[in-house]
Amino acid sequence: MHDSGTASPAPRKRADARRNEATLLEAAAAVFRAAGVDAPVRDVAARAGVGVGTIYRHFPTRADLIVAVYRHQVEACAEAAPTLLATGGTPHAALTAWIDLFVDFLVTKHGLAEVLHSDAATFETLHRYLLDRLVPACALLLDAAAEAGEIHPGQNAEEILFAVGNLCAGGGRTPHYDARRMVGLLIAGLQRGSSHP
């Protein structure tokens, strides 16, 4: 009995630390979406309700923070696919909601390449990680929507992600360009009844 009492705080502490880190990463993602990856760390700390020192204890450099946000968002996006499929109404509705999450991620990651420009190997590793985690998630949703007869069968998940990424790329640089509207047109074009095979 005594042993079990001494063993329980460590797992609880690890779970608390994971929750605290997730809170920091979600706050950072929100700040990066609103103000870009060059936003002051104090803004991230304020949004997370912690001191700046806490951010630096977890993430010693801005690049560390950005990479951690990137990985956190990739994981959240990958994990959302089966959940949306189970709870999101039709498979096409789940696909649409998931693509919207992916667009949120792309908006956040916009400045990553510039921040890591001197570390091409890290950027390439992260890009591979994105594909390894998100292509299967997207494929799950595409296959379900095709099986339900909602979209044209035979869609390639990597091509869809690439197309969405390209549609989002011009969003911050071109006035009057609505990336979400363009992505919506792409997803609508997958539906059966549209003129595209």
PyMOL commands that set and color helices and strands:
alter all, ss='L'
color gray80, all
select helices_A, chain A and resi 2-7+9-35+41-48+52-58+62-87+91-109+112-115+120-147+157-169+179-190
alter helices_A, ss='H'
color red, helices_A
deselect
rebuild
show_as cartoon
